[in-house]
Amino acid sequence: MDDFSSADAIITTSRHEVLLQLRDDRPDISWPAHWVVPGGRREAGETPYQTARRELREETGLDVPGLLPFLPAPAAGTGTEGMRFFHAVHEVDPAELVLGEGQELRLVPLAEVGSLPMPPALKVLLRQLEVRLLTGLPEIWAAVELRHRTLDRHCAELGQPLLTMQVVKLQEEVGEAAQALLGVIGANPRKGHSHTLAELQGELCDVIMAGLLALRATTPDAADVLARQVAAWSDGGAGR
């Protein structure tokens, strides 16, 4: 069983709004009268996914089966240890919401979250999610973050720098993609047509993932770096 204490469900719409809950204004609870996302404590025998889905249903009336793990980039002092986060894009009809806890449920544009009274750690997390949504690749970044953490521990055990090892890995993957291309077009005089287009596509995906992991090894804000670079290309900037 995953070692966790609570799980939250972050629901956004295709318009980049996030579903928020205004907590009760009581001195006996944490963050009274602050905006949060639906979520809460685990119950016995639950997985993180089950906790997040149950809490979402109990607090908002929504049952969203498509919740996917959201792995925020680590940030010191955020107080999110033991917490698990899930995300789904769901077109919320305000009329279908049922307030099960707190004072109010509201759809808020992600760009306006910073102006609301909200736990600082949640603001950081929602900013990361906004950046990932702008890149159009939130699930991919979750996979990158999970793989990065595993590789970082492994490289630390070996006493090797992750960035160096990952750039070498990227070079290896590019070479394998080149070999697959030769196999697709039959340009290898010894092997002939040795690869399918699907195999080439798989090798290219390996190149992309290796590149994303190398970028993540340089900064926890890799998604933001990529989003700004993509924006620069869209504006006619020179991509390198």
Beta strands, then each sheet from edge to edge (+ up, - down):
strand 1: 6-12
strand 2: 17-22
strand 3: 35-36
strand 4: 39-41
strand 5: 68-69
strand 6: 83-89
strand 7: 104-109
sheet 1: 4+ 1- 6- 5+
sheet 2: 3+ 2- 7+
end
